[in-house]
Amino acid sequence: MNALFPLGWAHFLGGGLLIGLGVAWLFLSTGRIGGMSTVFTSTWSYVSQAPYFQLPRFTEGRQWRLVYAAGLVLGAFLWWRWLGPQAPLSTGLPWWQLLLGGVLVGYGARLGNGCTSGHGICGLGSMQLPSLVAVLTFMATGFATANLVLWWRGA
């Protein structure tokens, strides 16, 4: 267990519970779904005049989505500060791998009509069958990719 979770598992459980409570509160109090891929797209509507980014579904809710994203960033920062110096700030990966991973995840989120937070947390929580299919696809792809990388590195 220590090899998989060298810093313990309690903070992962706590973070997951806080995320679950947060999206549940957002949905119950406003009826809004807290997926991050739409936050990303609606933010682009401020800087790009491309017709896709100017669709009403992105421009009408972009203010609350920016506040939502800022809260997630602030929450992550406060969580890290609470954990102290034991939480690593570096992944040990080269920048190009992080950039490539981000591009692939962003493309996959757009292709899958949502991201893991939208489908995995909100979609499964509201028992949406398309979200179940998306999450199973995300997980299978993640497992396959992780094993491929381990095999490629010779681990």
N, C-alpha and C positions, 0 to 999 in steps of 0.2 A: 504493500500500500504506500509506503514512503517513496518508492521509486516513481509512482504515478502522481503522487501529491506530496512533494517534498515540503511544502509549506502548510500541509494539512488540508482538510476538505471543508471545514466549517465556514470559512469565508465564501466559498463557492455556493454553499447551501444558503447562506444569508443573502448573498447577492441575488441568487435566483428567486428567493422569496420576495425580496424588495422589488425586483423587476415585475414579477407576477402581480403583486399588490398594486404597483404603479399603473400597469396597463389595465388592470381590472377597474381601478378607480377612475382612470381616464374614460373608459368605455361607459361605466355606470353613471358617471356624472355628466358626460357630454355626448355620449353615443359615438365618439370618435375612436378610430382604430390607430394604435400607436406603432405602425410599421416604419422602419427607417428608410427604406428605399424611396418612399414617397416624400419623406423629408428632404432627401438629397435632390430629387427631381424638382420639388417645389422651390428649393433654394436657387437652383439654376434659373428659375423663371425671373429672378431679379437681374441676372447678368446677361442672359441670352434672349434675343427676340425671336428665336426659331419658333415656328408655329407649334411644335410639339410641347415646348416648355410653357407656352402661353395658353394652354388649354385651361378652361375654368376649374377643373378638378385640382390643378396645381396652383393657380393664382389665388383662388378664393380662400384657401386655408393655410397659406404660407406663413402668416404671422404666428399662429399658434404652433405651427410645426417648428419654426425657428426657436421659439421659447422652449419647446419640448426637447429639441436637440441641445440647446444650451444647458438645460437641466441635466441631461445625460452626461455631458462633458463635465459639468461641475460635480455631479454625483460621483463620477469615476475618479476625479481628482481628490475629492474628499475621502473616498474609500481608500485610495492609495495612501493619503496622508494618515489615515487612521491605522492602516496596517504598518506604516513606518518603513524603514529602510530594507526590511526583509523582502518586500515586493520588488521584483526586478523591473527596471525601466528599459531594458534592452532585450531583444529576442535572440541576439547572436546571429541573425541572418543578414546577408548583404542587402543593401537598399533596393537593388534591382529585383530581388525575389519578393520583397514586400510590395513593391510597386506592381509587379506582374500579378501577384496574388490579389491585390486590390482591384486591378482592372478586371481580372477574371471573375471575381466575386460580384463586382458591379454589373458586369455583363450578364452573369447568371441571374442576378436579382431582377434585372429588367426582363430577361427572357422568361423567367418563372413568374412574372407579374407580382413580384414581392420578394421580400428577404426572409431570413430566418426569424426575425422578430415579428414581422407581420404574419407569416404563416405559422411558425412554430409556437409563438406565444399567444397571439390574438386569434389566429385562425383555428388552431386546435382547441383553444379555450372556448370558442363558440361552435365547436363541433362541425367544422366545414370540411367536407370530403376532399375538395381540391387542395386544401391546406395539408391534409394528411398525405396525399400523393406527393406534394411538393416537399414536405419534410422528409419523407422516406427517400426521395430522390437526393435531397441535400445530404442526408446522412450516408447513404450508400456511396455517393460520389466522394464525400469527405473520407470515409474509411478506405476506399480504394486509392485515393490520392495519397493519404498518409502511408499506406503500406507500399505504394510504388516509390515514394520518396525514400523510405527506409531501405527498401531493396536496392535503389539506385545508389545510395550512400554506402551500402554494404554493411548496414547495422544489423 
